[in-house]
Structure formats: C-alpha cells, structure tokens
Amino acid sequence: MPDSPAPIAPAVPPTPPVPLAALLAREDLGLRQIAGPAGPDTVVHWAHTSEMADPYPYLLGGELLLTAGVHVPRSADPAHYFDTYVSRIMAAGGAALGFGLAPVHDTVPRALVAACDAHGLPLLEVPPRTTFSGVARAVWQLMAQARLAELRRVTEAQQSLAAAASSPDPVPSVLRRLAQRIGGWAALYGPDGTPIATAGRAPEDGVRTALEDLTRVVRPLPDDDRPMTDTPHPMANGPRPPADAPQSMAAGPRPPANATHPLPAGPRPPANDPRPMADAPQSMAAGPRPGPERPRRETPPSSATDTHAAAHLAAYALGAGHGFVLGVAAPGRESGDHTIASVASVLLSLLTGEHQSGAGAARSSALVRLLLGEGPQEVAPLLGRGRWVVVHARPDAQVPDTVAASALGAALGSALVDLAGDVVRVLVPADREPDPQPGWTLGVSDAVAPGEWPSADAQAARALARARATRTTLVRHGTRAGLDELVPRAEAEAHARALLAPLAATPALAETLRTWLSLHGSWDRTAVALAVHRNTVRQRIGRCASLLGVDLDDPDVRMELWFALRHG
C-alpha cells in the first residue's frame, strides 16, 4: 500500500454526530472496545463496510469502518500490514474501526490491536451475532434521535428568543436568553466596535479581544477605509447569505467532537499522493493575531468563527450593513448553536434597524403622509433618492412569517418589506441589485421612479409567476429595447386598448393570456404560474380566442397580442 498522506478534515454530513460511547452502550449490539483511546470525544458521522486492503480512496472521513478481515493476506507480515492499514484509515479521517468475528477470524489479530493503540484509532470487536447492517442501522437511529433533540432544542430557543424580543427591554433580553441557551457570553457591538450591551458570564480579556477582532471581519467599512488586499481573511465564511440561512463554519482544523457544521475540505488528493493538500484549511489556534483583512471592494461576510483559549467564537453582522454586530463566546459548540445564534441575529437586526439615522421615523412619516393623501412622488424622498425596483418573493418550502420576511429584506438591503399572504414584497433602491437568495424564488421589476411603483409591482408579480413556472430562482422583468420602442407610447397604449377591449370586462382572461404567451403556450407551466388547473387555462385561452376572433396558433397573432399586453 502507498505511503499515507497527511490527515485531512472529514467531509461530515449536516447531521449531528453519534458519540462512539452511545454505540458501545447498545446492549443489542454487544460491541466491545479493545484498543485505542476511549472517551466522550470520539464521534461517528456514518458507518461504512469495506474489505479493501487500502480503504483510503473510498472514505470521506468520520466513518466507523467495518471489516471482517477478508482482505488480510495470509503471507503478509501482520505487524507491517496492519500498521500500514491503520495509518491509511487515520489519514482518511476515519473515526473508528470495527472488526467482525467469524467467519474469517475467530479473534481480533493482535497486530491490529497493537497498530490501533499505536495510531490512536478506536478498535471495536463486533461479535458474530451482530451484523454490520445492524451496526449501521443503529448509527442512523442514534443520528435520528440526536437530530430530533437538536430540532426540539432549536425550536424551544426560537420561542424563547421571540418572547424576549417582545419584552419591554428587548435587546438585553434577547442577549440574556441567547447567553443562557449557548451557556456562554453574548455581546452587541455598535458601529464603532464598542459593546453596547452584554449578557452572560464575561470571558477573560484575551477571549474578549479575540472576539472584538472577529467582529471587524464582518463589519462593513467605508470604501476608503477598506484594506487594499486581494486575500480574504481566513475566518470569513464567504459571501453574505440571507440571515436565516444555515452557515458553514469557517475553514479550520478538524472539528472537535461536538462540532456540527461541516468544514470545507477541498479536493481529495490521489490515494498514492503522500503530499498534504496545498489548499488544506489552516489552523486558527491562539497566538499572535494579525489585523483582519478583507478582499478589496467586496461585501464582507455575514458571519465568521474562530477559537481562542478553548473558547468558540462567532460574529454575525446585523441588518443591512449599518455596522451592528452580534458576538458570541462559548466554552463549547453544541449541535444547533449556530442556528440559535442566527435566530438571535435576525431578531437583533430588526430591533436595531429602527435606530439607524432616523430611518424608522422616516418610514413612519412616509406612511402617515400616504394615509393623508400625498402621492408616492412626494413621499419617496423620505425613503431615499433615485429609482427603485420592486421584488416579489415566495419561499420554496413553508409560508413566510414576519421574521423570514424581515430577514429577506435585510439580505436584499431594504427595510421596506410587506408580508402579503404567501408573497413577500420588498421595495429596494435600484443601486442595490437583488441577487438570488437560497430558499426563495424572486421576481424583480424594472428600475422605476416612485410614480411608477404600481406598474413595477405588477411587473414583479409577473416575473415571480414566470420564475415559479420555469423553476428559476430569480427572473427580472425584461428591460431590453425592442420593436415597441419604435412606436410612441401613447399610440401603443391606444392600439392595445382597442385590440384587447373584448377582454377588458374579465381581467383574469387578459392575465391568463399574458402568462400563457410568456411561457410559449405551455398549458402546464401556465397552470403552475396562475395556481389553477390546466383545464381552466385551456378554457380561458379558448375564450380569449373566441372573444378576440383570432387564431392563437398564428405566430403573427401571438406577437401582436404580446405587444398589446405589454402596453395595455
């Protein structure tokens, strides 16, 4: 077998790991540890059976590798063979080795026991009555139990944090609940980097300094103040995702036993390549701390993690780039901690957003003026200068709630959010280009002046319908100049009114025709976009053809109707 390369970080699944001790405690399995380190720190991410003499190319890391020793050659030197075999498992990031008794071996080879002790790999004896599939099933059962416990813990924390956010003193209350849930310390840092409020048992000065350094990684800076560097900071977690999206931990060494978030391991080297990966994650152990740097003119990450003196640190940027940051320091990192802290960061984003340069007062004033009869053109300057786009969004899974809607608005860079049933509408300044958001389907309007907001709202609704029908994450309303630009707007609108007059009394017919034409006459996709049965679409299109007195199979007719619908 080839020499073993340097150990690499395991590509662990997004599920809670199973402590090896929990498997050993299962009486129905009868497993017995006979070599290697014992303790609560050893965890298993999955079980895998292999009779390959060199299992390295087939492992992802974190496995309980099960073997009956079929691969062991009779003529080989046992000490040399098992030493190489175990070293390859360790290099692949294997968590433990299970050796099945019978039918090949009556006992576990002594050379294998010695090799596991030498390399620090836990070795389990699997009795003849226990099948490997039974061991794998037990791993998945324990994972399911751990996942259920994690979901229950996260749900309880969400309810507790939401209750704290509605209290008379919401910011300190949220921080206190967060500190209690993670068993650590939580702090809200202002735009200047000073703590505004804290909760929990304060850590030592070195940990606090390290956490303050970490907050600078996620805090937005003016363009003139950003470091002129093309090297991202090693603690950054990448581009800013939506606030409710689950985040991967920053690159670093192999996670501790209680870590639950995957670390990017990069490409695996070939099995016969003894060199460590050039892009392997670098350790962020405590030591001299250089000043954080960020890529030039790039958006800072929404979260970052680090460790210092056995403390686990995390920082979360709040809101739409106003400079508030949530910092967390905990003695350990349990399953679900990141999700709980992310919920707290969303709530704190909402609570701190109202204090930004009078933005809350400006929005309140704009609402009052609209209610008292002023038009969008007069109110818009209170919200910001320039042109705007309207975004319609629907989540891919559940019906949106106020927290999810506000988090989407924060990700898009706007606090002007409306939760209208199963659709979230966001009014976004045109200089903030909406990007696709994980877990959402978006429709985006053209950039318009405030007086055209209603038409932009209709554009965004149609773009969202098209996005859902075509299963596209984001669709923008068409902005390319076309033949319709050759016709004066007034004449185009007059022609559209005359041509579509037979449909004027039934808006549903015009909207169905518009959607059907935009989807190239697809009955099924039109039905999805309009949330109706495909037979309803057929009946409406047939009614349109009858009222208009045209043949909708004629491409010239379709082109003229599409022109009219765009200007109607």
N, C-alpha and C positions, 0 to 999 in steps of 0.2 A: 504494500500500500504506500502511496506517496506521503511525503512529509506533511505534517499538519500545518496549515496557515494559522495566523493569529486569530484568536476567538473573535467572533463578530456578534453584534447585537441581534437578538432574535426578532423576527417579524411577527410579533404576537398579535392575535386576533383582538377585536374590540369587545371582548367579554371578560368578566372577572376571572382571574386565575384560580386554580384549585390548590390549596396547601397540600403538600405531599402527606403531611400528618393526617389529613382528613381521609385520604385513601387508605392509609395504614390502619385507621380506626374502624374501617368497614369490616365487620366480622364475617360477612358473607363472602368476602374476597380472600381472607386469610393470608394477606401479603405480610412479608417479614423483611425488615431492612437488615442486611448483613454486612454492609460496608458503606463507606462514605460518610460525609457529615450529616448529622441529624439535628433537626431544629425547625422552628416555625418559618424560617426564611426561604426554604425551598418550596417553589410553587411549580405547578404544571399547567401549561396552556392547552395541551391536547395530547392524545395518545396515538402512537404510530407503531405498526408492526413491520419489521424488516429482517430478512435473513441475508442481507448483503454483507459481504466482508468489509466493504467500505461504505458506511451509510451516509457519509458527509454530503454528497451531492443531492440527497433526497430529503434532507432535513431543513426546516425553516428556523429552528431554534425554539426552546421552551418545551420540547416534547418529553413525554415518558416513552422511551423507546423499548419496545417489547421484542424479545428474541428467544428462540428455543435452542440456539447454538448450532443450527443446521450448517451454518457457514464455516464452522471451525474445522480446519483440515487436520487429519489425523497425524500427518507427518511434520507439522509445523512445531517450532519451539513455542510452548504455551506462554511463557513469560514475555517473549518478544511480540508474539502475535496479539495478545490481549492488551499489552501496553500501547501498541500502535492503534488498535481498535478503539480503546477508551479515549486516547488522545484525539482521535478524529471526531468522536461524539462530542467531546468538550469543545473542540474548535468550531463545530457547527452550532454550539449553543444549546446542546441537549440538557434537559433538566435532571433526568434520572434514567436508569436502566433497569428494566425488569427482565429477569431470566427465568424462563419456564422450565420446570422439571418434567421429564418424560415428554415424548418418547425417546429423545436422543440422549439426554444426560440425566442420570439419577440424582446427581448433586451438582451444585454450582461449582465450576472449576476454581481451585484455589488461586490459580494465576489471575483469574478475572477479579476475584476478591481483592488480591493484592494491588492490581492495577487501579481499581476504583478507589481504594484507600489512598494510593499514591497521587492520583489526579484530582481527588476530591469530588468524585461523582457518586451520588447515592445509588446503591445497588439493592434491588428488591428481589427476594425469592418468591416466585409465583408457584403455588402448589399445583399438583396435577389436576385437582378438581376444578380449578379456576381457569376459564378460557380467556384468551386475550380479548375477545369481543366483549366478554363480561367486564373486564377491566376498563375498556374504552367506554362502555355504556355507563359505568359508574362515574367516570370523569365527566361525561356530558350531564349526568344527573346532578352532580355536585355543582357544575357550572350553572345549570338552570336555577338551582336553589340560590346560588350566590347572586345571579342576575336579578332574581325576584327580590332578594333582600336589598340589593342596590336600588332598584326601582322604588321600593317602598320607602327607603331612606331618602331618596331624592324627592319623592312626592311629598313626604312629610316636611322636608326642608323648604320646598317651594311654598307650601301653605303657610308655614311659619314666617317666612320672609315676606310674603304678600301681606300677612296680617301686620307685621311690623311696619311695612311701608304705608299702611293706612292709619297708623297711630299719630297722635298729636306731634310727636317729635320723631319724624320718620327716619332721617339719615342715621342718627345714633342708634336707633332701634334696629335698623337693618344690619348695621355693623355688629351690634351685640349678638343678634341671632346668628349671623354668619360665623363669628368667632366661636360661639358655642357649638355650632354644628361641625366645624372642622377641628375643634379642640386647639385653636391657635390664636393668632393675633390678626386683626384686620384694621386697615387704615385707609382713609380717604385723603388723597393728596390733591392740593389745589393746583391751578395752572402754573404757579411759581415753584412747585415742588415741595412746599411745606405741608405737613399734616394738618388737615382741618378738623378731623375727628378720628378717634381711635377706639378700639374695644378689645377686650381680652387681656391676657397676661402679656405684658410687654417683653419682647425678647432682649437679648443682650445687645450692646451697642454695635458690635460687628455685624450682626444679622440685620439690624435696622439700616445700617449704612449700605449693606449689600442690596437690601430691598429698595432703598432710595435710588441706587444706581440702576436697578432693573426698571423702575418706573420711567426713567429717562429714555429707555429703549422704545416705549410705546407712546410717549407723549409727543404730540405734533409740535413742530417748531416752525417759526417763520422761515421762508425760503432762504433769506440772507444768513440765518443762523445755523442752517443745516451743515453738518460736516461734509467737506468735499472729498468723498471717498466712494469707491465703487464696490467696497467689500461690506456685505451685510453683517450686522452684529451676530455673533454665534448664538445668542439667546433668543433671537427673534423667531417667531413662529410663522413667518411668511406673510402673504397678502392678507389684508383685512377681510375676514368673513363676516356674515351677519352676526349680530350679538348673540343670537340663540343657537347658533350652530355649534356642534361639538368641536373642540380644538385638539389637535395633536400636540403633544409636548415637544418642546424644542429639542434639537439634536443633542445627544449627550451619551454617556456610557450606558451600559446595560442597566435597565431599570431595577430598583430594589424590589424585594418580594411583594410589597404592597402597591407597586405601581400598576395602573390600569390603562394607561394611554400609550399607544404604540409609538415607538421611536423610528424615524426613517432610517432603514439600514442600507439603502443604496443597492447597486448591483452586486450580486454574489460573485466572487472570484471563481475561476475554474477549480475543479476539485484537485488538480495537480499543481496549483499555483501556491507556493508557500509564502508569497509576499502578502502583507496586510493591504487592505484596500487603501488607495490614495485618498479617497474621499470619505474615509471612515469617520463617524462622529467623534469629536474631540471632547475630552473630559472638561467639565467646568468646575473642577474642585476648587476649594477655597485657596486663596493665595493672593499675590499682588493683583489688583484689579485695574486693568487699563480703562480709560474713559470709554463709555459706549459710543459706537459709531453706527451710522445708518447709511444705506445707499443714497446717493445724491438724487434729490428731487423725486424720491419715491415715497409713497404713502407709508407711514410707519405701521408695523403690525398691530393688530388689536389686542394681542396678549403675548406674554413671554414668561418663561420659567427659568429657575436657577436653583442651585443648592449652596448653602454656606453653613459650615459647622454643624452638619447633620440636620439643619433646618431646610424645609422645602419652601421655596419662594415662588410667588406668581404675581404678575401685574396685569391689569386689564384696563384698557383705555375706555373711557366713558363717553357716551354721546357722539356728536358729530364733529369731533376734532376741537373741542373747546379747551382741552388741557387737563380735565379732571381724570385721575387715575385711582383705581382700587388696588391696593397692595395687600397681599396675604402671606403670612408666615406661619407654618405649621410644623410640628415635630415629625409628622409622617404624612404620607399621601395615600389615603384610602380610596377605595372604589367609589366613584360618584362625587369626589371632592371638586373636580373641575366643573362638573355640571352645576353643582350647588353655587360655586363662586360665580359662574357665568350668569345664573339667575339673579344673584345679588347685584352684579354689574349692570344688568338691564334695568333693574328697579332703581338703582342709584343714578343711572343715566337719565331716567325720567324725572327723578327728584331734583337733580342738579341742573337739568336743562332749562328750567324756568328762571334761573338766576343769571342767565348769560346776557349781559349788556341790555337788560330790559326787554329781551325777546318775548318773554311771557306777557309783559304788559302791552307790547306792540301787537301781539296776536289778539289779545283781549280787546284792545281798542279797535282793531280792524273788524272783529266780529260785531261789536256794537255799532259801528258805522254802517256795516252791511245791513244789519237789522233795522236801522233807522232810515234806510233808503238810498244810501250812497252806492255808486256803481263800482265794479272791480277796478276801473281805471283810477278812481280817486283813492281806493283803499290799498292798492298794490304797493305804493311807495313805503307804507308802514312795514311791509314784509320784506322788502328788498327791491333793488333796482334791476332793470333789464327784462329779458324774456324768460319764459317758464315752459316746462314740459309737465304733462300730467302722466302719471304712472298708475295703471290698474294692475293689481296683483292678486293671485289666488295661490294658497299653499297646496302642495301636492298631496298632503295627507289629510290633516284634520281641518275643521273650520277654524279660522283665525280668531284669536282673542285680543284684548287690548294690549297685553304685553308683547305678543308676537307682532302686532301691527306697529307698535312704537319701536320695537327692535328693527323692523324692516325700514321704518323711516330713518332711524339712526344710521343704518347701513347705507341708505341712499343719500344721506346728508341733508335731511329735511325733517323739521318737527311738525310740518303741516300735513297731518295724517287723518284720514277719515275711514273708520271701520263701518262699511255698509254691507251688512249681512255676511256673505261669504267672499266678498271682494274688498280689498284694501285699496283706497285711493290716496296717492301721495302727490303733492304739488312740489316740484323740485326746480330750483333755479337752473336755467339752461346751461350754465357753465359747469354744473356737476353732472357729468354724463352717467346716466344709470347703467350699471353693469348687471349681468346675470347674478342672481342670488340663489345659493343652494337651497333646495326645498320649496322654491317659489316658481311660478310661471308669470311672466311680466309682459304687459303691453304698454308701449311708450308712444306718446303723441309727438307731433312736430313741436318745435320751439315756437311759442306764440307770445304776443303781447297780452296783457291782462284782459283787454276787451274781448279776446278770442278764447278765453278759458272754457266756455261751454262747448265750443266746437272741438277743442283739444280733448275735452273729457270724452266726447263721442269717439274721437279718433283712438284714444287709449282703450276704450271698451271694445272697439272693433279689432284692434291689434291683439288684445288679450284673447278674444274669441278665436282669432286665427292661430295664435300661439298654442292654445289648448287643442285645437283641431289638428294641427300639424305636429303636436308633441314637441314643440320648440320652447326652450327656456325663456327666450326673450324675442319679441317681434316689435320692430319700430314701424310706425306709420311711414309710408313711402314719402320721401322728400325730393326725389329726382325730378328734374324738369322734364316734361313730356310734351306731347302734341297739344294738350289742353292749355299750355301756356301761350299758344299761338292765337287763342280765342279770348277776347276781352271777357273779364269775369261776369259783367252784367249780362252780356249776350249768352254766355254759357249757362248762367243760372236761369235765364228766361227759357232757353231751349229745354233745360232739364225739367222745369216745372210743367211745360207743355207736354213733353214726352211721357212724364210719369204721372200726369194728372189722374188717369184711371186708378192709380194705386193710392192716391192721397188719402182716401177715406179709411184705408186699412194699413196703418204703419207696419204691422207685422209682415205684410206681403213685401213691402219695399226692403225691409231689413233682411228677410229671408233671401230675396233675390240678390241683394248685395253680397251676403255671405256666400251664397251658392256660386256666384260668379267669381268671387275672390279665391274660392277653393276649386276652381276649374271644373265646376259641375259635379263635384263628388257628393253623393247623397249621404253617405255615412259620416264624412267629416263635417258636413254642414249640420247634420243632426247633433253631433257632439258639440259643435260650437254654440248651437242655439239651445242645447239641452231639451230637445224634442225628439219624437220618434221619427225614423227615416220616412215612414209613410206620410207623416204630417208635412215633411219637406216636399215630397213628391206632389201632394195635393196643393200646397201653396204655390209651387213653381208652375204647376198646370193652370192654376187660377190666374197667375200673373200673365202667362202666355195668352190665355183667353181674353183677359181684360185689355191687354195691350195690342192684341191682334197681330202677334209676331211669331216667327218660328225661332225658338231659343236654341235650336241646333245650328243655326246660321251664325258663323263667326263674326260677320259684319254686324248682325243684330246685337250680339253679345258685346262687341266693342262699343257700339253706340250707347247701349244701356249702361255699361260701366262708366262711360264718360258722363252720362247724365246723373248717375248715382253719386259720383264724386262731387258734383256741383249742386245736387238737389238739397 
